């Protein structure tokens, strides 16, 4: 197994229960904000592309409001390839969950759980 700093998503299984719950609660809170912004931008992009058959216009500030940098810092993720993989995973999950009846909190929990699974996979 690779060596990671003590507070890292890669070694979350070795964290104390109290520390893990605190870290996960904060991560899920950041993820909730990301989901809300993602949904807002999805609706905004639909609106600005209403009469555009190519659907290629997008709200340019969208990329500035990601919140992922905070999650990467919190989770101890510095590898650019891993960042790309967590970004792709999150984008895919947000898209999949967009039309479900899950609350934002439930969606965030599901995505955070998927991050934990991915971290174990990448940390091996």
N, C-alpha and C positions, 0 to 999 in steps of 0.2 A: 504494500500500500504506500502511496505517496505521502510525504510529510506536509501537513498543513498547520496553520496557526491554531491555537486552542479554541477560539470561537470562530468556527467555520462550518458552513453547511456540509462540507465533505466529511466532517467527523461529528456530525450532530448526534450520533448514537452514543458518543462518549460524554456528552454534556450532562450536567446535573439536570434533573427534571425541572427544577425551578428556572434555571438559566435557559433551557430549551423552550419552555412555555413562554417565557418573556420574549425571547428572540422570535419565536414563531408568531406570537401575537402582534409584534411590531411589523414583521414581514407581511402578514396577512392584511394589516391595516394599510400599508403602502400599496399592496396589491389591489385592495378595494378602491383606493383612489385611482389607480391605473385603469381599472375596469370601468369606472364611472367616466373617466376622460375618454377612454377608447369608445365607449358607447356614444358619448357626445360627439366625438369626431366622426364616427360612423354615420350618425344622423346628419351632421353638417355636410359631410361629403355627399350623401344622398341628395340633400337639398341643392347644393351648388352644381350637381350633375343632372338635375331634373330633366332638362331638355337637351342634354348632351349625350348623343348615342355612343360616343367613345368612353364615357364615364372616366375621363382621365384628369379631371380637375380635382384637386384636394386642398384641404385647409393646410397651408404651409407651416403654420406654427405647431402643428401636431407633433412633429419630431422633437420639439423643444420641451414638451410637457410629459415626457415618458415616465420619470420616476425610477427607471431601472438602475440608474447610477447609485441611487440610495440603497436599493436592494443588493446590488453587487458589493457595495461597501459593507453593509450589514452582514451579508453571507460570507464574506471573505473570498469572493470570486474575482480573480485578477487575470486569469488566462483568457485572451481575446477569443480563442476558439470556443471555450466554455461559455463565455458571454453570448456569443452568437447562438449557441445551442439552447441556452436558457431563453434568449429572446424568441427564437423560433418556436420553442415549446409553448411559451406564454401566448404568443400571437395565435398559434393553432388552437389552444384551449379557449382563449377568449372568443374566438370566432365560433368554435363548436358550441360554447355555452350561451352565446348571445340570444338565441331563440328559445332557451329553456325557461322553465318556471322557477329556477333557482334564484334565491336572493343574491344580491351582490356579495354579501358576507359568505354565503355558501359557495359561490363561484370562486371567491378568493381562497377559501379553504381548500377546495379541490385543486386549484392551481398550485398552491403552496405544497400540498401533498405530492403533486407531480414533480415539483422541484426537488423534494427530498429523495424521491425514487431516482431521478436523474443524477443527483449528487452522489448517491451510492454507486451508480453505474460509472460515473466519470472518475470517482475517487479510487477506484480499484486499480 
